[in-house]
Amino acid sequence: MKDKAEVACCGPASAQPDLRPVEGADADEELAALAKALGHPARVQILRILVRRNACVCGDIVDELPLAQSTVSQHLKILKDAGIIRGDVDGPRVCYCIEPRALRRLKALVGAL
């Protein structure tokens, strides 16, 4: 069951369409960077958890993975730096959620291959 505070802790996502081209040198660089961020099975698992739960605190993610908290935090940092997830401070904790616009962009870039 989702905790109301967890669901509300990530602000609303941008619904604006992404009109950037899906081909060309810039798009290729962007796709390579996103693919690199997703280049570890633990990061893919983290994305699946976040999609399922809508929002999560790091400790909740740690509970679902066979990894140390510090390892999960490092994976979260890589995903956040790539723009695939957001981490919003909610008091003493950080709440993570998918960045839908980035996920749509990734799908568009892969679809254009």
Backbone as JSON Lines, residues from 0, in Angstrom:
{"i":0,"aa":"M","n":[0.83,-1.18,0.0],"ca":[0.0,0.0,0.0],"c":[0.88,1.25,0.0]}
{"i":1,"aa":"K","n":[0.54,2.22,-0.81],"ca":[1.34,3.43,-0.94],"c":[1.04,4.39,0.2]}
{"i":2,"aa":"D","n":[2.09,4.93,0.76],"ca":[1.97,5.95,1.79],"c":[1.63,7.26,1.1]}
{"i":3,"aa":"K","n":[0.64,8.0,1.58],"ca":[0.21,9.25,0.95],"c":[1.35,10.25,0.85]}
{"i":4,"aa":"A","n":[2.21,10.31,1.86],"ca":[3.33,11.25,1.85],"c":[4.31,10.91,0.73]}
{"i":5,"aa":"E","n":[4.49,9.62,0.47],"ca":[5.43,9.23,-0.59],"c":[4.89,9.6,-1.95]}
{"i":6,"aa":"V","n":[3.61,9.38,-2.19],"ca":[3.04,9.69,-3.49],"c":[3.08,11.18,-3.76]}
{"i":7,"aa":"A","n":[2.84,11.99,-2.71],"ca":[2.78,13.43,-2.88],"c":[4.16,14.1,-2.86]}
{"i":8,"aa":"C","n":[5.2,13.38,-2.5],"ca":[6.48,14.06,-2.28],"c":[7.18,14.48,-3.57]}
{"i":9,"aa":"C","n":[6.89,13.9,-4.68],"ca":[7.44,14.36,-5.96],"c":[6.41,15.28,-6.6]}
{"i":10,"aa":"G","n":[6.84,16.47,-6.94],"ca":[5.93,17.44,-7.54],"c":[5.43,16.98,-8.9]}
{"i":11,"aa":"P","n":[4.53,17.74,-9.48],"ca":[3.98,17.35,-10.78],"c":[5.04,17.36,-11.88]}
{"i":12,"aa":"A","n":[4.92,16.41,-12.77],"ca":[5.85,16.3,-13.89],"c":[5.4,17.2,-15.04]}
{"i":13,"aa":"S","n":[6.35,17.6,-15.85],"ca":[6.03,18.42,-17.01],"c":[5.31,17.57,-18.06]}
{"i":14,"aa":"A","n":[4.22,18.09,-18.57],"ca":[3.46,17.38,-19.6],"c":[3.75,17.94,-20.99]}
{"i":15,"aa":"Q","n":[4.66,18.91,-21.07],"ca":[4.97,19.52,-22.36],"c":[5.64,18.5,-23.28]}
{"i":16,"aa":"P","n":[5.26,18.5,-24.55],"ca":[5.89,17.58,-25.5],"c":[7.34,17.97,-25.76]}
{"i":17,"aa":"D","n":[8.14,16.97,-26.04],"ca":[9.56,17.2,-26.35],"c":[9.69,17.19,-27.87]}
{"i":18,"aa":"L","n":[9.99,18.34,-28.44],"ca":[10.03,18.49,-29.89],"c":[11.45,18.41,-30.46]}
{"i":19,"aa":"R","n":[12.41,18.02,-29.63],"ca":[13.78,17.91,-30.14],"c":[13.88,16.76,-31.14]}
{"i":20,"aa":"P","n":[14.79,16.87,-32.11],"ca":[14.94,15.79,-33.1],"c":[15.42,14.5,-32.46]}
{"i":21,"aa":"V","n":[15.03,13.38,-33.05],"ca":[15.44,12.07,-32.54],"c":[16.57,11.47,-33.37]}
{"i":22,"aa":"E","n":[17.06,12.21,-34.32],"ca":[18.21,11.78,-35.13],"c":[19.21,12.91,-35.19]}
{"i":23,"aa":"G","n":[20.44,12.55,-35.48],"ca":[21.5,13.55,-35.57],"c":[22.5,13.38,-34.44]}
{"i":24,"aa":"A","n":[23.56,14.13,-34.5],"ca":[24.67,14.0,-33.55],"c":[24.23,14.27,-32.11]}
{"i":25,"aa":"D","n":[23.43,15.31,-31.89],"ca":[22.99,15.62,-30.53],"c":[22.1,14.51,-29.97]}
{"i":26,"aa":"A","n":[21.2,14.0,-30.78],"ca":[20.32,12.92,-30.35],"c":[21.12,11.65,-30.06]}
{"i":27,"aa":"D","n":[22.14,11.39,-30.87],"ca":[22.99,10.22,-30.65],"c":[23.74,10.33,-29.33]}
{"i":28,"aa":"E","n":[24.25,11.52,-29.03],"ca":[24.95,11.75,-27.76],"c":[23.99,11.56,-26.58]}
{"i":29,"aa":"E","n":[22.79,12.08,-26.73],"ca":[21.81,11.98,-25.66],"c":[21.42,10.52,-25.41]}
{"i":30,"aa":"L","n":[21.18,9.78,-26.49],"ca":[20.83,8.37,-26.35],"c":[21.96,7.59,-25.7]}
{"i":31,"aa":"A","n":[23.2,7.85,-26.1],"ca":[24.34,7.17,-25.52],"c":[24.44,7.45,-24.01]}
{"i":32,"aa":"A","n":[24.21,8.69,-23.6],"ca":[24.28,9.05,-22.19],"c":[23.16,8.36,-21.38]}
{"i":33,"aa":"L","n":[21.96,8.32,-21.94],"ca":[20.87,7.64,-21.26],"c":[21.12,6.14,-21.17]}
{"i":34,"aa":"A","n":[21.62,5.56,-22.25],"ca":[21.92,4.13,-22.25],"c":[23.01,3.8,-21.23]}
{"i":35,"aa":"K","n":[24.0,4.67,-21.11],"ca":[25.06,4.46,-20.13],"c":[24.47,4.48,-18.71]}
{"i":36,"aa":"A","n":[23.55,5.41,-18.45],"ca":[22.93,5.49,-17.13],"c":[22.12,4.23,-16.83]}
{"i":37,"aa":"L","n":[21.57,3.61,-17.84],"ca":[20.78,2.39,-17.66],"c":[21.61,1.13,-17.81]}
{"i":38,"aa":"G","n":[22.93,1.29,-17.93],"ca":[23.83,0.19,-18.24],"c":[24.15,-0.76,-17.11]}
{"i":39,"aa":"H","n":[23.36,-0.76,-16.05],"ca":[23.57,-1.7,-14.95],"c":[22.22,-2.28,-14.55]}
{"i":40,"aa":"P","n":[22.14,-3.59,-14.36],"ca":[20.85,-4.21,-14.02],"c":[20.19,-3.63,-12.77]}
{"i":41,"aa":"A","n":[20.98,-3.21,-11.8],"ca":[20.39,-2.63,-10.59],"c":[19.66,-1.34,-10.9]}
{"i":42,"aa":"R","n":[20.18,-0.54,-11.82],"ca":[19.52,0.71,-12.17],"c":[18.22,0.44,-12.93]}
{"i":43,"aa":"V","n":[18.2,-0.59,-13.74],"ca":[16.96,-0.98,-14.42],"c":[15.94,-1.44,-13.38]}
{"i":44,"aa":"Q","n":[16.38,-2.21,-12.39],"ca":[15.48,-2.65,-11.32],"c":[14.93,-1.46,-10.54]}
{"i":45,"aa":"I","n":[15.78,-0.49,-10.26],"ca":[15.33,0.71,-9.55],"c":[14.24,1.43,-10.34]}
{"i":46,"aa":"L","n":[14.43,1.54,-11.66],"ca":[13.4,2.18,-12.48],"c":[12.09,1.41,-12.42]}
{"i":47,"aa":"R","n":[12.17,0.1,-12.48],"ca":[10.95,-0.72,-12.4],"c":[10.23,-0.5,-11.06]}
{"i":48,"aa":"I","n":[11.0,-0.43,-9.99],"ca":[10.41,-0.18,-8.67],"c":[9.72,1.18,-8.65]}
{"i":49,"aa":"L","n":[10.39,2.19,-9.17],"ca":[9.82,3.54,-9.16],"c":[8.57,3.64,-10.04]}
{"i":50,"aa":"V","n":[8.56,2.95,-11.16],"ca":[7.38,2.96,-12.02],"c":[6.2,2.29,-11.3]}
{"i":51,"aa":"R","n":[6.47,1.18,-10.64],"ca":[5.42,0.45,-9.92],"c":[4.87,1.25,-8.75]}
{"i":52,"aa":"R","n":[5.74,1.9,-8.01],"ca":[5.33,2.55,-6.76],"c":[5.03,4.03,-6.91]}
{"i":53,"aa":"N","n":[5.35,4.62,-8.04],"ca":[5.1,6.03,-8.33],"c":[6.11,6.94,-7.64]}
{"i":54,"aa":"A","n":[6.49,6.64,-6.4],"ca":[7.5,7.41,-5.68],"c":[8.04,6.53,-4.55]}
{"i":55,"aa":"C","n":[9.3,6.73,-4.21],"ca":[9.94,5.9,-3.2],"c":[10.99,6.68,-2.43]}
{"i":56,"aa":"V","n":[11.15,6.33,-1.19],"ca":[12.25,6.81,-0.4],"c":[13.38,5.79,-0.55]}
{"i":57,"aa":"C","n":[14.61,6.24,-0.51],"ca":[15.76,5.36,-0.73],"c":[15.67,4.07,0.09]}
{"i":58,"aa":"G","n":[15.29,4.17,1.34],"ca":[15.21,2.98,2.2],"c":[14.22,1.95,1.67]}
{"i":59,"aa":"D","n":[13.14,2.42,1.05],"ca":[12.17,1.49,0.47],"c":[12.78,0.73,-0.7]}
{"i":60,"aa":"I","n":[13.6,1.41,-1.47],"ca":[14.27,0.77,-2.61],"c":[15.29,-0.25,-2.1]}
{"i":61,"aa":"V","n":[16.03,0.14,-1.07],"ca":[17.03,-0.76,-0.47],"c":[16.35,-2.05,0.0]}
{"i":62,"aa":"D","n":[15.16,-1.94,0.56],"ca":[14.42,-3.11,1.06],"c":[14.09,-4.08,-0.06]}
{"i":63,"aa":"E","n":[13.99,-3.61,-1.29],"ca":[13.6,-4.47,-2.41],"c":[14.79,-5.03,-3.2]}
{"i":64,"aa":"L","n":[15.98,-4.54,-2.92],"ca":[17.16,-4.99,-3.67],"c":[18.18,-5.65,-2.75]}
{"i":65,"aa":"P","n":[18.94,-6.59,-3.28],"ca":[19.97,-7.24,-2.47],"c":[21.27,-6.44,-2.47]}
{"i":66,"aa":"L","n":[21.17,-5.14,-2.22],"ca":[22.33,-4.25,-2.28],"c":[22.39,-3.4,-1.02]}
{"i":67,"aa":"A","n":[23.58,-2.96,-0.68],"ca":[23.77,-2.07,0.46],"c":[23.17,-0.7,0.15]}
{"i":68,"aa":"Q","n":[22.81,0.01,1.2],"ca":[22.21,1.34,1.04],"c":[23.14,2.26,0.26]}
{"i":69,"aa":"S","n":[24.44,2.2,0.53],"ca":[25.38,3.09,-0.17],"c":[25.44,2.77,-1.66]}
{"i":70,"aa":"T","n":[25.31,1.51,-2.02],"ca":[25.32,1.11,-3.43],"c":[24.05,1.61,-4.13]}
{"i":71,"aa":"V","n":[22.92,1.44,-3.47],"ca":[21.65,1.93,-4.03],"c":[21.72,3.45,-4.2]}
{"i":72,"aa":"S","n":[22.27,4.15,-3.22],"ca":[22.4,5.61,-3.31],"c":[23.26,6.01,-4.51]}
{"i":73,"aa":"Q","n":[24.32,5.28,-4.76],"ca":[25.18,5.59,-5.91],"c":[24.43,5.38,-7.23]}
{"i":74,"aa":"H","n":[23.67,4.29,-7.31],"ca":[22.86,4.04,-8.52],"c":[21.81,5.14,-8.69]}
{"i":75,"aa":"L","n":[21.17,5.55,-7.61],"ca":[20.18,6.63,-7.68],"c":[20.83,7.93,-8.16]}
{"i":76,"aa":"K","n":[22.03,8.2,-7.71],"ca":[22.74,9.41,-8.13],"c":[23.0,9.39,-9.64]}
{"i":77,"aa":"I","n":[23.4,8.26,-10.17],"ca":[23.66,8.14,-11.61],"c":[22.38,8.37,-12.4]}
{"i":78,"aa":"L","n":[21.29,7.77,-11.96],"ca":[20.0,7.96,-12.65],"c":[19.53,9.4,-12.55]}
{"i":79,"aa":"K","n":[19.74,10.02,-11.39],"ca":[19.34,11.4,-11.2],"c":[20.19,12.34,-12.06]}
{"i":80,"aa":"D","n":[21.49,12.12,-12.07],"ca":[22.39,12.95,-12.88],"c":[22.05,12.86,-14.37]}
{"i":81,"aa":"A","n":[21.56,11.7,-14.81],"ca":[21.16,11.52,-16.2],"c":[19.79,12.13,-16.49]}
{"i":82,"aa":"G","n":[19.08,12.54,-15.44],"ca":[17.77,13.15,-15.62],"c":[16.62,12.17,-15.74]}
{"i":83,"aa":"I","n":[16.88,10.9,-15.5],"ca":[15.85,9.87,-15.65],"c":[14.91,9.84,-14.44]}
{"i":84,"aa":"I","n":[15.45,10.2,-13.28],"ca":[14.63,10.27,-12.08],"c":[14.84,11.63,-11.41]}
{"i":85,"aa":"R","n":[13.93,11.95,-10.49],"ca":[14.06,13.15,-9.67],"c":[14.21,12.71,-8.23]}
{"i":86,"aa":"G","n":[14.9,13.49,-7.46],"ca":[15.01,13.25,-6.03],"c":[14.63,14.52,-5.32]}
{"i":87,"aa":"D","n":[13.47,14.54,-4.72],"ca":[12.96,15.73,-4.03],"c":[13.12,15.55,-2.53]}
{"i":88,"aa":"V","n":[13.67,16.56,-1.88],"ca":[13.84,16.52,-0.43],"c":[12.47,16.66,0.22]}
{"i":89,"aa":"D","n":[12.18,15.76,1.13],"ca":[10.92,15.76,1.86],"c":[11.27,15.6,3.34]}
{"i":90,"aa":"G","n":[11.59,16.73,3.97],"ca":[12.03,16.68,5.36],"c":[13.39,16.02,5.46]}
{"i":91,"aa":"P","n":[13.52,15.0,6.31],"ca":[14.82,14.35,6.49],"c":[15.12,13.27,5.45]}
{"i":92,"aa":"R","n":[14.24,13.09,4.5],"ca":[14.43,12.02,3.51],"c":[14.39,12.59,2.1]}
{"i":93,"aa":"V","n":[14.85,11.77,1.17],"ca":[14.77,12.14,-0.25],"c":[13.82,11.16,-0.91]}
{"i":94,"aa":"C","n":[12.83,11.7,-1.58],"ca":[11.82,10.91,-2.27],"c":[12.19,10.88,-3.75]}
{"i":95,"aa":"Y","n":[12.27,9.7,-4.33],"ca":[12.65,9.55,-5.73],"c":[11.44,9.16,-6.56]}
{"i":96,"aa":"C","n":[11.4,9.67,-7.78],"ca":[10.34,9.31,-8.71],"c":[10.88,9.41,-10.14]}
{"i":97,"aa":"I","n":[10.19,8.74,-11.02],"ca":[10.54,8.77,-12.45],"c":[10.32,10.17,-12.99]}
{"i":98,"aa":"E","n":[11.16,10.58,-13.91],"ca":[10.94,11.82,-14.66],"c":[10.28,11.4,-15.97]}
{"i":99,"aa":"P","n":[8.95,11.49,-16.07],"ca":[8.23,10.95,-17.23],"c":[8.71,11.52,-18.56]}
{"i":100,"aa":"R","n":[9.06,12.79,-18.58],"ca":[9.51,13.4,-19.84],"c":[10.8,12.73,-20.33]}
{"i":101,"aa":"A","n":[11.7,12.42,-19.41],"ca":[12.95,11.76,-19.78],"c":[12.69,10.34,-20.28]}
{"i":102,"aa":"L","n":[11.74,9.66,-19.64],"ca":[11.4,8.3,-20.08],"c":[10.77,8.33,-21.47]}
{"i":103,"aa":"R","n":[9.9,9.31,-21.72],"ca":[9.31,9.45,-23.07],"c":[10.4,9.74,-24.1]}
{"i":104,"aa":"R","n":[11.35,10.58,-23.71],"ca":[12.45,10.93,-24.63],"c":[13.28,9.7,-24.95]}
{"i":105,"aa":"L","n":[13.59,8.91,-23.93],"ca":[14.36,7.68,-24.14],"c":[13.63,6.76,-25.11]}
{"i":106,"aa":"K","n":[12.34,6.58,-24.9],"ca":[11.54,5.74,-25.79],"c":[11.57,6.26,-27.22]}
{"i":107,"aa":"A","n":[11.47,7.57,-27.39],"ca":[11.5,8.16,-28.74],"c":[12.87,7.95,-29.4]}
{"i":108,"aa":"L","n":[13.92,8.13,-28.64],"ca":[15.26,7.96,-29.2],"c":[15.52,6.52,-29.6]}
{"i":109,"aa":"V","n":[15.11,5.58,-28.76],"ca":[15.29,4.17,-29.1],"c":[14.39,3.8,-30.27]}
{"i":110,"aa":"G","n":[13.18,4.32,-30.29],"ca":[12.26,4.02,-31.38],"c":[12.74,4.52,-32.73]}
{"i":111,"aa":"A","n":[13.61,5.52,-32.73],"ca":[14.1,6.1,-33.98],"c":[15.31,5.34,-34.53]}
{"i":112,"aa":"L","n":[15.77,4.33,-33.81],"ca":[16.94,3.57,-34.3],"c":[16.62,2.81,-35.57]}
